[in-house]
């Protein structure tokens, strides 16, 4: 079996609101580039990658993988990730690996999870991500801690989730800490709570927030300050587990992170950590050094979410609920629509490979939607309410 073609299409799907974060705003829609690998036997594997329009980057990699066997992933990784310095990009390789695993599963008539160790759970618990929102469905913007707490209660009731994370670094840090305190009051002592300023706070501010929130028993404090040094400095001064999806988020920085004692929990991400097999490698290292693991969300659609669910289902020690922006999407590009939450979890998709199929009518519709609205990564996630604003790391 050989790969004979690579096709890529960029699509955008509307959300129910605009999501604020510490470097700008997701402006009412999310974007992904959908990859199709075609084999000489007519089998098509699906992959997905974020970061804006990736069609051009994938086109550059196409000559490297046409002619390859989709079962020979180490060879493909060497060609795509290890031997092209200026094009080396773990996110692009991960999309290709996901598509190859989808092909393998279809050939063998087995789910993707069976190819990477087999599921130890039939469904993966998920969180409901909390954001400060512009243009809420009910009107207006989130402006007060009470708005966050009310939204948390709503999501808990609608989705059945038992954990949430606030994307912080947007408002005054103490106001964001108050929002988490109100969530604890509203949701009870056993509900999982997390906060993530994506490293924008200074060490002093992060320590102040962390010490204030020690009393509510957070599951973890994610990327409280910038870099390995920042995380390590905060970890030495607060009694709350420190998690990261930023430092480290690649194997090159994992050894230094362990030596420095920078983190307690690493958020696995299929794209930062070189695909589902790379995530399994990461988990083996974390197991060796006693680090916890959780699943990070990259604002994915149903193809990558299926790959995330398959992967997480095979990791016994992944006891934390997985991240997801998914509940903000109004639709999906897969047949049957969005994957469903059931009691706060999403079931491992059934069927061979990823267990999802592209809906070509929706692909065409959301390709047009993308062309109409454009690549907001090219606009640096501008804040429409503050067009001249730029983020400042360590500025608070």
N, C-alpha and C positions, 0 to 999 in steps of 0.2 A: 504493500500500500504506500502511495506517495501523495504528498500535498501538491496539487497542481494550480491552485489559485488562492489568493487572499483578497477578500472584499471588505471594505470598511465604509460605514455610513454614520454620520453624526446626526443625532436626534435630540430634541428637547421636549420635556413634558412639564406642563404647568403644575404649580403647587397651590395650596390653599391660602398662602400668604407669602410675604417676603421674610426671609430669615436673616437676622443680624448676627454678625460674629466679629471677632476682634480685628479683622482685616477688611471689613466691608459688609456687603449684603448679597445674599443669593436673591436675585431680583424677580421672584415670582415664578421661576422655573429652574429645573436642573438639566444638565447636559451630559450625554455620554456618547462615546463612539463605539458602535457595535461592529464586531469583527466576525466574519464568516471565513473559515478555512474549508476549502473544497478538496476532496481526495479524488484519485483516479477511479475509485469505485462508486463515486456519486454520493458519498457520505459527507455531510456538512456539520462542522463543529462551530459552536457559538462562543464568543468571548465578548468582553466589555471593558472599557477603560474610561476614566474621567480625565479631568485636567483640560477641558476644552476640546477643540477640534483636533483630533489626533490622526486624521486621514493621511496627511502628508508624511508624518513620521512613520506610520505603518507601511506606506508605499515604499519608503526607503528600505525597510526591512524585508519586503516581499522577496527580492531576489535571493536573500540569504536562506529562506526556508522553503521555497518552491523546490520540489524534488526530494524533500526530507520525508522520512517515515514518521508519522505522528505518534508512534509508540516510542521513538528514540528521543526522549525529552532531554537527556543529557547532551546529546549532539546539538539539538536545537538551542539549548541554553548557551552552549559554547559559541554558536554562530551569532546569536542575537544579543547576549548579555555580556559575554566574557571577552569577545575578540574585536569589538568595534568601540574603541574608547569614546569617540565623540558622539556616538549614537547609543551608548550603553544606558539603558533605562529600564529599571526593574518593573515599572508599571506596564510598559509595552510588552515585555516578556511575559508577565503574568497573564495578560489577556490572551496571548498566544498559547500559553500552557493550559489555561482553562478550556480553550477551544480544542486543543489536542486531547485533553481528558474527556471532553464531551464526545469526540470521535471514538476514542477507545471504548467508552461505555456503550455507545451505539453498536460498535462492532461486536462486543462481547455480550450485549444485552444485559448489562449490569449497571447499577447506579454509580455515579462518580465516587461516592463514598466508599464503595467496595474496592476501588482502585487504590485508595490511600489508607487502608487499614480496616475499613468497615465501621458502620455506625455503632455507637454504644448508647445512643438515645434516638428516639424516633421523631422528636421535635426539639427545637432549640429555643429556650426562653430569650426574649428580647426586651430591651428597654424602650421607652418612648422619649426621644430626645426633646429637651426643652430649649427653646430659643426666645430671645426678645424679638417680637414680631412687629413688622409693619403690615398694615392692611389686613387685619384679622378678618376671618369670615363674618364675624358679627359686627365688624366695623371698628375703626380706630386702630391705635397702636398699643403695644404693651409698654407701660411707662412706670409701673409701680411693682414692688415685690408681691403685692396681693394679686396682680395680674398673672404672674408666674404660678403662684400657688393655685389659683383658680383653674388655670389651664392644666396643671398637673393632675388635679382631681378629675377633670373632664377626661383626660387621656387614660387615667387608671380605670375609670368606669367603662370607657368605650373599648379599650384594647385588652383589659385584664392584666396589664403588666404589673410587675412587682418591683420595678427599679426604674429610675430616671436619672438623667444627667443634664445639668444646666450648662449651656455654652455661654461662658462668662467672658470677661474682658471687654464688655460693651458699655456697661453703666458703671457708676461708682462702685468700687470693690465692696465696701461695707453694705451698700444697698443690695448687691448680689448675694452677699452672705445672709442678709436678712431674708431674701427670697428662699434660700435653702432652709432656713429656720422655719419659715411659714409652711413650706412643703412638709417638713417633719411634723409640725403640729397638725396639719390637715390629713396626712397619710398614715400616721402612726409610727410606733417605735421600730417595727420590723421591716418597713419599706426601705429598699436600697436607694441611697442618694449619693450623687457624685457631682463634682463641679470641675469645669475645665476652661481656664482662661487662655489655653493654647500658648503658654509661656510669655504672655505680654506683661505680666506684673513683675515689678522688682522683687528681689528676694525679701526685702523688708515687708512689703505689702503682702506677699504670699504667706509669710510667716504669721503676720497679724491675722489674716483671714483664716489660715489653717488653725491657729490656736483658738480663735473664736468658735470655729465649727467642730473642734474636738468633742465638745459636749453632746453633739447630736449623733455621733457615731456614723460618720460617712463610710461608705464602702471604700472609696478612695478619692484622692485629690490628684487630678490629672494635669500634668505639665504646668505646675504652679509658677515656674520661672523659666528663663531662657537657657537652653542647652543642658549638657550633662552637669556642668558646674552648678548651674542654677537649681536643678532638681536635687542634686546632692546636698546643697546648702540648706534648702528647705527641709529635706528629709531629716537632716540632723537636728532640726529644731522644732518639729511638730510631731505629735503622736497620732498620726493618721497615715495609712498606706499611701505611697506615692506611685502613681501610674503614669504611663507615657504612651503616646503614639508618635511622638516627635523625636525624642532623644533617649534611647536609640530608636531609629526606625530603619536601620540597615545593619547587616552583619558586621561591617567595618567598625561600627561603634559599640557593638554588643560587649566585646571584651572589656574596653575601658569603662563602660557603664557598670559592669559587675565589679571590677576592681575598685571603682570609686564609691560603690554603694549608692548609686544615683537613684535607683528605683526599686519598688517592690513588685510591681505588676507591669508586664509588657502587653500592650494591646496589639494583637496580631492583625495584620492587614494583608490581604492577598496581593496587593500591588506593591507595597513597600518591601515586603518580605519574599518576593520572587515567586509568587503563585502558591497554590495549595500545598505543593510538595515543600516549598520553602518554609511555609508556616509550620509544617510538621517538623522540619529541621529546627526551627526556632523553638518550638515547644520542647524538643529534646534537650536543648541547651538550658532553657528555663527550668526544666525538671532537674537537671544536674545541679544547678545553683540555688534551687529552692525559690525561684521566682514564680509568681502567679501569672496566669495568662487570661486575657479576655479578647473579644473580637471588636475591631474598630470598623466604623462605617465611613465609606468614602462617597456618600450621597449616590448610592448605586440604584440601578433599575433591576428588573427581575432576573436577568441573566446572571449578573454577578451576585445578587442576593442568593440565588439558588446555589452558586458555588460556595458562598460563605456558609450557608446552612449545611451543605454536604460536609465541608471541611470541619466546622465546629462540632458536628455530630460524631466525629471520629476521635475527638480529643477528650479523654476521660476527665482530666483535671480542669477543664474549662467550665468552672462552676459559676462564673459571673454571667449575667445576662448580656447578650450581644447588643452592640450599638446599632441604631437604625434611624435614618432620616425618612424612611419609607412611608410612614403614616402621613407625611405632608404632601406626597404625590397625589394627584387627582386621577391618575391612570397608569397603565404600564404598556409595554410593547410586546408582551407575551400573550399567547392564546389563553383565554379564560380570565384575563385581567390580573389585578394585583394578587400576589400571594396573601393568604388570609392569616390574620392573627386568631388563635384559638386559646383562650385562657392565658394570654400574654406570651404565647410561643408561636413559632412558625414551623410546620411539619417539614421534615426532609422530603423534597419532591420525589414522587414516585416516577418510575419509568427509566429507560436507559440513559446513560450520560447524565447531563444536568437535570433532565426531566422537565424541561421547558421548551416551548416551540415559539418561534417568532410569529407574530400576527402581522402579515404583510400590509394589510390595510392600515393598521395603526403605525407601522413603520413609515409608510408613505406620508401619512398625515403629520406625524411628528418630525419627519425630515423637513417638510414644508414649514412647520412651526419654527424649527431651528433657523432656517434660512430667513424667515421674517424677523426674528428677534436677535439673532447673532450670538457671537461668542463673548460672554461677559468676562471671561478670563482675560481677553484682550483689552478690556476696560478696567482691569485691576479691581474688580468687585466694588465699584463705586457705590457710595451711599447716596441715594437720591435726595435725602433730606439735608445732606451736608456735602455738597459736591467738591468742596476744597479740602475736606478732611483726609488725613493720612494717618495710618497707625504709627505709634511710637512704642517700641519695645522697652520695657522698664521705665516707662514714663509715669507710672503711678506706684 
